[in-house]
Amino acid sequence: MIRYALLGKSLSHSFSEQYLSEKFFKEGIKNTEYINLELDNLNNLKDKIKELNLSGFNVTIPYKIEIISKLDFISNQAKTINAVNTVKVIEGKLHGFNTDIIGFTKSIAPLLNKRKTALVLGNGGSSKAIQFALHKLNINWKVVSRNTDFDYPQITKETIDSVEIIINCTPLGTYPKIEEYPKLPYNLLNSKHLLYDLVYNPKQTKFLTFGLANNCSIKNGEEMLVLQAEESWKIWNSNIR
């Protein structure tokens, strides 16, 4: 049995297992499974990989940055970003990559409509990939986070007026905590704004609902999930190292 996994701390919200299991069934991919791997820490990660005989795994919150210290090799792109969401196991060695960039870029590109300024909410592993992608798309951005010099209470009308895209890279609003949302002055939003939420469960978070109520364009993270999963599958089943 060829086995892949999703590594995280709490995975009740995730659709990855369902998506890839359905992919294997529809495409007739035999003797292959994708499982959830919930760990409270990464102390015994390599033992767990060996025990489960994993050929590769995806990485989600909160381990996209912490996983780097466990890798034997890391792609140049993932090293630049300082975040990894895909790991390929080759002869017991862990090779790290980042497919969030492709997933985000391909999913947001059709919606940009010449928008060139963004507010990025959060500064964790997912945010690192989004910031890299924005750079490649020639979009200027500003990060809002409790651990940077620009926090939510500092967001003003001038801030909102100066951006056209707001991207939620935090887990706020993710199932089961669906009542949570980033604290923004939503009443200042209008039809020029695009709200993009990396959260995909639920399909429409409070963040997106508030945006829709103010005539914003909205997009959840489901397509990004699918695109990055397909890219991970390519890495696991190719000669990429």
ABEGO torsion letter per residue (X at the ends): XBBBBBBBABAAABAAAAAAAAAAAAAGBBGBBBBBBBBABAAAAAAAAAAAGBAEBBBBOAAAAAAAAABABBBAAAAAAGBBABBBBBGGBBBBBBAAAAAAAAAAAAAAGGBABBBBBEABAAAAAAAAAAAAAGBBBBBBBAABABBAAABBAAAAAABABBBBABABGBOABAABBBBBBAAABBAABBBBBABAOBABBAAAAAAAAAGBBBBBAAAAAAAAAAAAAAAAABABX
